[in-house]
């Protein structure tokens, strides 16, 4: 809480990302063999820049519109992420 107000664990516009979360994200992304990115145009920084740390072999992009990284992806799925992943169970 912050002054009695409960703040959700999200980053709002113009707020900084938690440096520890950002460092962990870079570490995990750089070690991943497959990276699936969904529901983003990859235009909002600094989160969009995290894709630059990926060195794996299988990049999958899911978005309803083209992204600047479509040409680099092994698989591009076009459509709303909620519809595409709506029936997928994550375990």
C-alpha positions as CSV (number, residue, x, y, z in Angstrom):
1,X,0.0,0.0,0.0
2,X,1.0,3.6,-0.5
3,X,-0.6,5.9,2.0
4,X,-3.4,3.5,2.6
5,X,-4.1,3.1,-1.1
6,X,-3.5,-0.3,-2.7
7,X,-1.5,0.0,-5.9
8,X,-1.9,-2.8,-8.4
9,X,1.3,-4.5,-9.6
10,X,1.3,-2.7,-13.0
11,X,3.3,0.1,-14.5
12,X,1.2,3.0,-15.6
13,X,2.0,5.5,-18.3
14,X,5.1,7.6,-17.5
15,X,6.1,5.3,-14.5
16,X,9.5,3.6,-14.5
17,X,9.8,-0.1,-14.6
18,X,11.1,-1.8,-11.4
19,X,14.9,-2.2,-12.1
20,X,15.0,-5.7,-10.5
21,X,12.1,-6.9,-12.7
22,X,13.8,-5.4,-15.8
23,X,17.1,-7.0,-15.0
24,X,15.5,-10.4,-14.4
25,X,13.6,-10.0,-17.7
26,X,16.8,-9.3,-19.6
27,X,18.4,-12.4,-18.0
28,X,15.5,-14.7,-18.8
29,X,14.9,-13.5,-22.3
30,X,18.6,-13.7,-23.2
31,X,18.7,-17.4,-22.0
32,X,15.4,-18.5,-23.6
33,X,15.3,-20.9,-26.6
34,X,11.8,-19.8,-27.6
35,X,10.2,-16.4,-27.0
36,X,6.5,-15.9,-27.6
37,X,5.4,-12.2,-27.6
38,X,1.7,-11.5,-27.7
39,X,-0.6,-8.5,-27.8
40,X,1.9,-5.7,-28.3
41,X,2.9,-3.6,-31.3
42,X,6.5,-3.6,-29.9
43,X,6.6,0.2,-30.0
44,X,6.4,1.1,-26.3
45,X,9.8,1.4,-24.6
46,X,11.6,0.2,-22.6
47,X,9.6,-3.0,-22.7
48,X,9.7,-3.2,-26.5
49,X,13.5,-3.1,-26.4
50,X,13.6,-6.4,-24.4
51,X,13.3,-8.4,-27.7
52,X,16.8,-7.2,-28.6
53,X,18.2,-9.4,-25.8
54,X,16.7,-12.6,-27.3
55,X,19.3,-14.9,-28.8
56,X,17.3,-18.1,-29.0
57,X,16.0,-20.0,-32.1
58,X,12.2,-19.7,-32.1
59,X,10.6,-16.3,-32.1
60,X,6.8,-16.2,-32.2
61,X,4.8,-13.0,-32.5
62,X,1.1,-12.8,-31.9
63,X,-0.6,-9.4,-32.5
64,X,-3.6,-8.0,-34.3
65,X,-1.4,-5.7,-36.4
66,X,2.1,-5.9,-37.9
67,X,5.1,-5.2,-35.7
68,X,8.6,-3.9,-36.6
69,X,9.9,-7.4,-35.8
70,X,7.7,-9.5,-38.0
71,X,10.4,-10.1,-40.5
72,X,12.6,-11.6,-37.8
73,X,10.0,-14.0,-36.4
74,X,9.8,-17.7,-37.2
75,X,6.1,-17.5,-36.8
76,X,3.7,-14.5,-37.0
77,X,0.1,-15.0,-36.0
78,X,-2.2,-12.1,-36.8
79,X,-5.3,-11.6,-34.8
80,X,-6.5,-10.5,-31.3
81,X,-4.5,-12.4,-28.7
82,X,-7.6,-13.2,-26.6
83,X,-9.2,-15.0,-29.6
84,X,-6.0,-16.8,-30.6
85,X,-5.1,-17.9,-27.1
86,X,-8.6,-18.1,-25.8
87,X,-8.7,-21.9,-25.7
88,X,-5.1,-22.5,-24.7
89,X,-4.5,-23.9,-21.2
90,X,-1.3,-22.7,-19.6
91,X,0.3,-25.2,-17.3
